[in-house]
């Protein structure tokens, strides 16, 4: 395998250097922003984490028990709040996750491909600015990216032998992924499909994987049942998200400034969190049934929007100073160019698939990327929601570009220039 002289044998060092620099960049952004709240999501996550750390209650800013926010990120934040971390400290810790993700990604890709492929993947990830933005803001997608990479890493190992412990670890990480981004539960068929197709011990490993992951999610569901005396699998936000994406005024490319039908507001009067979830779920189903053609067309539009490079940010309209200090026009241009850099290698790989066939793991990356779009389109799609799955596409790009470099250098050695 050809590797440039200054990199050969030092891929791990370079990868760790990139990971460190990315964390430092995120920290720089965090210190520049100070304690300014960049999203209402941050306020909600911090309030619940503070309640959990201080009083041992999973409660919102009003002190009311809640299940609206999935607990994955909050479980990460609560111990830090217990130790006295404020907004800036929590963001700094969140940024460390992206560095850890890059390290895990390098070792994963190096194991299944080459060290150069791992290094290229690590170097490409921070060229997608959404990684930096999400890592310097308290969003669950950064943690989800780490957990997703770990899950896929364990799944790939299951193809090489009867490893009950690895299957259990894969189930544990997948369960935590669901607790971090609940829509991941809809991707269970993709993960199980991989085990069934690629493992010689498919049934035993599938059983262990499901048992462990469902036990973890089930434990949280039991908490919800004890708190609200009703079955709530992960969170009570599903109804709101479903209605936002399927109300008559919804558009395929945004979830902002959406108004529900008037009957919904009437029904919501005096409703608590659990009742509101049921009301909005029923309303969403009603609107879908009332106009299935509109719902189907919008679903296709939302799925297409999954692959877009940008979307309107709620924070730009409701947060003082907007989502970031970068102007919207400049931000859009940077996103367009960087997203092109992420998609172009994938397009070229598809065009050259006969010369460079997709490996089973690369196909898993694609299935999860597309499958997540199909799942989120049931509700609504946003660039930030796609972020954990973008890591997988970038990892595949690293593998392809490393193979392309190797093929080019072998060809060059066979056909040296003379002059």
Secondary structure, DSSP 8 states (H G I E B T S, - for coil): ----TTTTT-HHHHHHHHHHHHHHHHHHHHHHHTT----HHHHHHHHHHHHHHHHS--B-TTS-B--SS-SHHHHHHHHHHHTT--HHHHHHHHHHHHHHHHHHHHHHHHHHS-HHHHHHHHHHHTTSHHHHHHHTTT-THHHHHHHHHHHHHHHHHGGGS--HHHHHHHHHHHHHHHHHSGGGGGGHHHHHHHHHHH-TTHHHHHHHHHHHHHHHHHHHHHHHHHHHSS--SS-S-HHHHHHHHHSTT-BTTB-SS----HHHHHHHTT--HHHHHHHHHHHHHHHHHHTHHHHHHHHHHHHHHTT-S----HHHHHSTT-SSSS-HHHHHHHHHHHHHHHHHHHHHHHHTTTTS---HHHHHHHHHHHHHHHHHTTT---HHHHHHHHHHHHHHHHHHHHHHHHHHHHHHHHT----
